[in-house]
Structure formats: structure tokens, C-alpha cells
């Protein structure tokens, strides 16, 4: 099943749709940058630090996605 998200932020005309597309691209890039920063910070932790925090390396993607969503909500 597919889901469609309609956004009318920019309006319904061609200019509005282009503005909406540019806005969506900027948001996606900001979320990706936030994800990359968080993931990079997590990768710098050694095993002892991860153990102290109660984390494992398998948690990294989930934690980085959560951080990206916090900074730039969907």
C-alpha cells in the first residue's frame, strides 16, 4: 500500500509546486545532515563508553534517525 503526502505550502500553480519541491529538498538535506552528524558522533564512542550508556552499535541508525527527526520534524 502506498501513501501520498500532499503539501500546499507553495500553492497550486507551477511556481508554488516548484517552491514546495525546493522546500522538500532543503528539508531532506537538513535531515540527512543531522542524521550524518549524529551517526558520526555515535561511531566515535568506544565499546566501554557504549557499555556505560547501555547502547550497542546496532542502536546507531535508530538513534541517529530520532535525532534527525527532532531537529527537522517530518
Buried (B, 14 or more C-beta within 10 A) or exposed (E): EEEEEEEEEBEEEEEBBEBBEEEBEEEEEEBEEBBEBBBEEBEEBEEEEBEEEEBEEEBBEEBBBEBBEEBBEE
